[in-house]
Amino acid sequence: MRTAIVVHPSFDAIWPFSADRLHQLLSPRVKTSFVRLSDAETAWVSAVEQPAAVKRLILLGASPSTENIDAFPALKEAFVSTGYGPNPAKHALEARGIASLEHGSEGFWGQSVSEFALGLTIGALRRIPQTHHAILTDLAPWDYPVHQYGDDSRFTNGTVEGKRVRIVGAGNIASRYASFVNMLGADVAVWDPYASEPSFHRAGSRREFQLDKLVEDAEIFVPMVPLTPSTTGLVTAAHIAALPTGCLVVLATRAGIVDMPELRRRVLADELSLSADVFDEEPLRLDDPLLGRDNVVHTPHNAGRTKESNYRWAEMLAVQLPEFDRMLITSTAPLR
């Protein structure tokens, strides 16, 4: 099926390796034209070679108008990536009998986010970012007056092994994270009323049926579900208030799933420690009180942005096409 891939600069800014990976996968099997627009104002239809012959259109970062669609009279199916939220192009395409391809999930960044969350956990337990920063300007961190001990005993610290890790969610990201900390020897309990029983067993965790109970003995608390209308504010101020003093809270999916005012209050009062890639305000202001604290590790919402997640984005789209055998696509294949 003759296929055209059109890449808008806004897409490359977010997924810099995905378009090339998709082209690499399609070109040996499908007659493919690949157009990377030089700027946001470029008229993309005129950049496509022989649009009247194109039967599959993959439009990355730009949304087609009715006139754009009419320029492709042979079009049978299309994929339009315009970011989060409603996709008005889907209805326009389907109204003309054109099949609309979609990503079935956000599994493409599951491994990247879960590994990053493990890094956030270990970084906070051992104060790795704070210590790294301290030795850039001062020799004092090298001087242990009594013991060579650099952790902060006010908060959960040391090894993952033996810690009570309590996770909200048993989905793609959370179940991977649960398996990681279980492998390291943590006691892992998970609350997710929608997950099937095997989800817990595969991750080496036990199922907790009450969210109120999950927070009671947490040493490491990890809310790890997608942000949807039903999960917004899922972890309430009462849940945050019930966390034991000294608990480490790890945020790697979305901050909106927790009551951030209460979390901020307890972190700023040195009652909890926080290791977060996501926040209630992004970017954080340079004078935000969370920044630079001994009990906070912070990164700028980039947990999922690896080359591997870019590859998986492309691969999860490619496997929907009839030209592909799912088993032939691996994320380890080099990008030419």
N, C-alpha and C positions, 0 to 999 in steps of 0.2 A: 504494500500500500504506500503510494507516494506520500512522504511525510515532510512537513516543514516545521522547523524549530526556530522560534523567534525569541530572542533574549533582550529584555529591556534592562538598562543600567541599574534600575532599582532592584531587580532580582539579583543581579551579580553582586550588589552591595551586601546582600543578606546571605546568599548561598553562592559564594564565589567559585566553587568547584562542581556544582550540581549540573549545570548546563553542559559543560564539557564531558562530564561522565555519561550523561544521557546520550549525547551525540556519539560518544565512543561505543556505547552499547548498541545503538540503533544502526549505525552506518554499515556494519558488515552484513546486516540482514535485510535492511529496508533502504530503498532509494530515498535519501534524506538530503534536504537542503537546510543549511544552518546559517542563521542570520543573527549577528550580535550588533545591536543598534549602537551607534557611536554616542548618541546623546538622547535625552528624554524627548526631544522634539522631533526626532526622525519619524517620518511617515512609514510605519512598518509594513503596510500592505504593498507599497511600491518596491520594498526591498526584497520581497519574496519572489523567487524565480518561478515563472509559469503558475501563478495562483489558480488558474482555471483547472489545472491538472492535480492539485493538491487534494488528497482524500483524508488526510489526518493532519490537524493543526495543533501544535503544542506551543502555546503562547505563555511565556514566562515573564510576568511583571507588567503586562499591559492588558487592558480589557477591551474586547472588540465591540464596536458599535454595530448597529444593524447594517449600515452601509459596508462596514468591513466584512461582515459575514457574507453579504451578497457578492463580494468579490471572489468567493470560493464556491462556485456552483456545484462542484463535484464532492464537496466536503461530506464525509460520513461520520467522523468522530473528531472530538476536540478536547484538549485539556487546557484550561485557563487558570493560571496561578496569579492571584492578585492579593495574597496575604490573608489575614484573618477576617472573619465576619462573612456576611452574606455575599454570594457571588451572582450578581445580576446577569452575567453572561450565560449562566447555566440555563435559565429560562428562555433566553433569546435563541440559544442553540437548539434546545429541545423543541421549541415551537416550530422549527424548520425541519424536524425529524433528524437532527444531528445528535448522535450519542455524546454525552458529556462524561469524560473520565474524571475520576476523583481519587485522591489519596484516601484509603480507608481508615488510616489512623496516623498518629504522630510517632509511630514506632521507630522512625528513622533516627531519632536522637535518644532513644532509650538507653543504649549502652553508654553514650557520652555523658548524659546527665547523671546517671547512677554512679559511674566511676568518679565524676567530679564531686558528687555528694559525699562519697567515701573520702575523697581528698579533703573536703571541707571539714569532715568529722575528725580526721586524724590531725589536720592542721590546727584545729581548735583545741583538741585534747592536749597537744604538745606545745601549743603556742608558737608554731613554726613561723607564721608571718611576722608576729611581734618580735621574736628573737632575731629573725633575719634583718628586720628594720633597725633594731637596736644596735647590732654590731657594725652597722655602716658608719656610725658616728661616735661610738663610745666603746672603750675597752672593758667597762664595768661588767657586762654580761659574761666575760671570761673569768671573772673573779668570784668563785663560790666560797663564801666565808666558812661554811661548815661542811656542806655536802654538795656534790655535783647534781643538783636538782633544780630544774628550770620551770617546772609546771606550776600552776596556780591552784593551791589546795582549796581555795574558796569554791571552786567549780569542779565539775566532773573532769577528770584529767587522766593521763597515763595511757594505758592500752585499751583497745576496743575489747579485748578478751575480758570476760567476766562482767561486762557492763550490761545493765538492763536497757536495751534499746526498744523503744516503743514507736511504732510506725502507723500513721494514718494512711491507708491505701495499700492495695495488693495488686496494682496494675503493672503495666510494662516497666515503668521506672522503679516503682517501689519494691516490686518483687525481686528485681535484680539487686537493688541495694540491700534488701533483707538477706539475700543469699550471700552477699559479700561479708556482711558483719557476722552472720552465722558461721561462715567459714573461719573467721578470725576468732571465734569462741564467745561471741556475745549471747546473752539470753534475749531472744527476739520474740516479741508479741506484736500482733498486727490487728487493727480494726478495719474492716471493710465489709459492710453488710451486703454488698452486691457481688463479691468475688466467690467463685466456687471453691469447694474444699481443697481440691488439688493445688490451687494457687498458693495455699499456705504450706502444704507439705513440700512442694518443689523448692520453696525458698528456705526451708528449714526453720519455719516460724510456727508459733502456735496462734490459734485464732482467739481473739478477745471479742466478746459479743457486746460489750458496753464501752463506748468512748469515754464515759466518765471514769471508769475503772482503769482504762489504759493509761491515763495521765497520773494516776496516784503514786506510782513507784518509779517513774521514768528517771533514768540518769541521762539518757540521750533521747530526745523527743524529736521525731521527724514527720511533720505533716507533708505528705507527698502524693497529692492528687492533682489532676488538672483543674484549672479555674473555669467553672461553669456556673450558671445561675443556681444550681442546687448545692454547689460546694462553696460558694462565696460566704465567708464568715462561718464556715463549718466548725472550726475550732474557735469556740467563743471565749469571751473574756473570763468566764468562770473556769473554763478548761485551763487557760493560761495561768490563772490565779492558783489553781490546784496543783500545778507542777511543783515538785519538791525544790526547795532552795538549793542552788548550785547546779541545777539541771542544765545541760547543753541543748539548745534548740537549733536544728539544722533546717534551713529553708533553701530548696533547690528547684522547686517547680514554680509556684506563684505565691506571692505574699498575701494576696487577697483571700486565701483560704483560712487565714487566721485573723484574730482580732489584734491588729497591729498596735493600736494605742496601748492596750494592756501589756503586750509583749515589750513595746518600747519602755513603758514605765518600769517594768521589772528588770529589764536589762540595764537601764540607766541608774537604777537603784542598787546595782551589783547583786541582785538576787538570782539572775540567770545569766548564762553566757549564750552568745549567738554566733552562728557561723552561717552566712547567707550570701547567696548569689542573686536573690530577688528581694525587692523592697516595696514599700507602699508608695514611695515617691521615687521615680527614676527619670533622669539620673539624680542621685542624692546631691543635695546642695553641699558645697565645700565646707559650710559651717554646720552641717548636720551633726548633732551630738553623738550619733552612733559611730562616726568615723574616728579612727585612731584610738579607740578604747582598748584597754588590756583584755577585756572580756568579749571582744567582737572581732570576728574575721569577716572581711567583706570583699566581694568580687563583683564586677559590673555586668551581671546578667549575661554571661557568655558560656554557661555550662554545656550547652548543646551544640556549640559552634566548632565542631572539629571537621577535619577533612573526611573522616569516616562517616559522620552523619550526613555530610553533603553527598557522599557516594550512595548511602542508603536511601536518601531522598530520591535520587534518580532511579535506583534499582527497584524501589517499591512502586514507582510509576511504570517502569519497563515491564515488570512481570505481569501486568494486567493485559499486555498486548499479546495477540495470538502468535506472534513470531517468536516468542520466548519460552524456553523451558526454565522454570524457576531454579532448577538445580544447576543451571549453567552460569548463574550470576553469583559472584562472591564479592564481598567488599574488599578483599585483599588483592584483587586484580589491579595492576598498576595503571595509572592514568597516563596515556601517551601524550 
